[in-house]
């Protein structure tokens, strides 16, 4: 048994009202790869972190206390345009914060995410 276990996030699971729509959105916008486990669950790889979308009528939004997953992009404006083009709704337009800028959106499956950049 290892004496030192990393204390990093290993996997996240995100609720989605429509797993297929969430999968398509993140494939098209961010290039994530997916493995489906039936119609109600799809795991993803983003190149750094793994996770999954599971079927749920309840979804995650910051206005109701949900966790916000924040994604990095080198070009915030281009990524925002893609997010909109592939069916997301902007919940907070681009704003500055110490260290960068970001915006928040609801993806087609219903959960809220954020994309930030230090550029």
C-alpha positions in Angstrom: 0.0 0.0 0.0 1.4 3.4 -0.9 2.5 5.6 2.0 1.6 8.8 0.1 -1.6 9.2 -1.8 -2.1 12.3 -4.0 -4.8 14.6 -2.8 -5.9 15.9 -6.2 -9.3 15.8 -7.9 -9.4 12.5 -9.8 -12.8 12.5 -11.4 -15.9 14.7 -11.6 -19.4 13.8 -12.4 -21.8 16.4 -13.8 -25.6 16.1 -14.0 -27.2 16.5 -17.4 -30.9 16.5 -18.5 -29.7 15.2 -21.9 -26.3 13.3 -21.8 -26.1 13.0 -25.6 -26.5 16.8 -26.0 -23.8 17.4 -23.4 -21.5 14.9 -25.1 -21.9 16.5 -28.5 -21.5 20.1 -27.1 -18.2 19.3 -25.3 -16.9 17.3 -28.2 -17.6 20.1 -30.7 -16.5 23.1 -28.5 -13.6 21.7 -26.6 -12.6 18.5 -28.4 -13.2 16.2 -25.4 -13.3 12.5 -26.0 -16.2 10.3 -24.6 -16.9 6.7 -23.8 -20.6 5.9 -23.5 -21.9 3.6 -20.8 -25.5 3.3 -22.0 -27.9 6.2 -22.7 -27.6 7.7 -19.2 -23.9 8.0 -18.6 -20.9 9.1 -20.7 -17.4 9.6 -19.4 -15.0 12.1 -20.8 -11.3 12.9 -21.1 -10.2 16.5 -21.6 -6.5 15.7 -21.8 -5.9 16.5 -18.1 -8.9 15.4 -16.1 -11.5 12.7 -16.4 -15.2 12.8 -15.5 -18.6 12.0 -16.7 -22.1 13.2 -17.4 -25.0 11.4 -15.8 -28.7 11.6 -16.6 -30.6 13.8 -14.1 -33.5 16.3 -14.1 -31.6 18.3 -11.4 -28.6 20.1 -12.8 -25.8 22.3 -11.3 -26.1 26.1 -11.2 -24.3 28.5 -9.0 -27.4 30.5 -8.3 -28.8 27.4 -6.5 -25.4 26.6 -4.8 -24.1 24.2 -7.4 -20.4 23.6 -8.0 -18.9 25.5 -10.9 -16.5 23.7 -13.2 -14.0 26.2 -14.6 -12.3 25.5 -17.9 -9.2 27.3 -19.3 -9.0 28.7 -22.8 -6.2 30.8 -24.5 -8.8 32.7 -26.5 -11.8 33.7 -24.5 -13.7 35.5 -27.2 -13.4 32.7 -29.8 -14.4 30.1 -27.2 -17.4 32.2 -26.2 -18.5 32.4 -29.8 -18.2 28.6 -30.2 -20.1 28.0 -26.9 -23.0 30.1 -28.3 -22.8 28.6 -31.8 -23.2 25.1 -30.3 -26.2 25.9 -28.2 -25.2 27.2 -24.8 -26.8 30.1 -23.0 -24.5 32.7 -21.5 -25.4 33.2 -17.8 -22.6 35.8 -17.0 -20.9 37.7 -19.8 -17.1 38.1 -19.9 -15.9 39.9 -16.7 -12.5 40.5 -15.1 -11.3 39.1 -11.9 -7.8 39.1 -10.2 -5.7 36.9 -12.6 -7.8 37.0 -15.7 -11.3 37.1 -17.3 -14.1 34.6 -17.6 -17.7 34.0 -18.6 -20.3 31.5 -17.4 -22.8 29.5 -19.5 -25.4 26.8 -19.3 -24.5 23.9 -21.7 -27.3 22.2 -23.7 -27.7 19.5 -21.0 -28.5 22.1 -18.4 -25.5 22.5 -16.1 -23.5 25.7 -15.7 -19.8 25.9 -16.5 -17.3 28.7 -16.8 -14.4 29.4 -19.1 -11.5 31.7 -18.1 -8.3 33.0 -19.6 -5.3 34.9 -18.4 -4.8 36.3 -21.9 
